[in-house]
Amino acid sequence: MKIKSFFLLVFLAFALKLNANETITIGATPIPHAEILEFIKPDLEKQGYILQIKEFTDYVLPNLAVDSGELDANFFQHIPYLEEFNKTKGTKLVKVANVHIEPMAVYSRKHKNFNELKEGLLIAIPNDPTNESRALDIIAKTGLVSFKDKSLKTPIDITNNPKKFRFTELKAAQLPRALNDVDFAIINSNYALEANLNPVKDSLLIEDNDSPYVNIVVVKQGHENDSKIQALSKALHNDKVKEFILKKYNGSIIPAF
């Protein structure tokens, strides 16, 4: 009888442990965000949290899913994008953790440099407001195109364009596939990496390391201090994650904590 009681207690303890595990559901784009989240799964499990990662390939649905409560958090965007999204969609999403910077860069399959270019070349850029302006800032720093002094630039804000560059606006995820059809494409690093493009080795121009576009973990306002969100933030902010990012992505992604 004592033996049976012992095994019953062991079974109950095990069942309670399973029930104590709390699920954190987070949306992320595949590379590097989902990969970084996969890396921290074991640490969260030790704390009693099961990390469920749902992958997205666009920049709108993961924010809507957090706003609706379908997701606890997401990890794919930077602060300027979040601020613009809240403004245009009426959502109340907030940052809870900085994680890394993905320098945006210029790529080409037709040209080997960004100097001595002929007129009329076609440049593909992201079509969402913040990343479009960010891409145009990279071009502006070359001195080849000038823009009005605005926080969010578009091609209609060009004031001087002696090379008569043309710009085509595409969804960010489509930019790597457009490389064969345009002269240059300015691509976010997560989509560049998915297309086996290394921002450090393969780009012709790359964003400065002091970029304000830090990728962040986002939740719905009011959930910043939830225990599971605090556990998620803590798991992302440790030296093991920093080392993983630096080694995994060969310096093309920079830790921001």
Buried (B, 14 or more C-beta within 10 A) or exposed (E): EEEEEEEEEEEEEEEEEEEEEBEBBBBBBBBBBBBBBEBBBEBBEEBEBBBBBBBBBEBEBBBBBBBEEEBBBBBBBBBBBBBBBBEEEEBEBBBBBBBBBBBBBBBBEEBEEBEEBEEEBBBBBBBBBBBBBBBBBBBBEEEBBBBEEEEEBBBEBBEEBEBEBBBBEBBBBBBBEBBEEBBBBBBBBBBBBBBEBBBBEBBBBBBEEEBEBBBBBBBBEEBBEBEBBEBBBBBBBEEEBBEBBBEBBEEBBBBBB
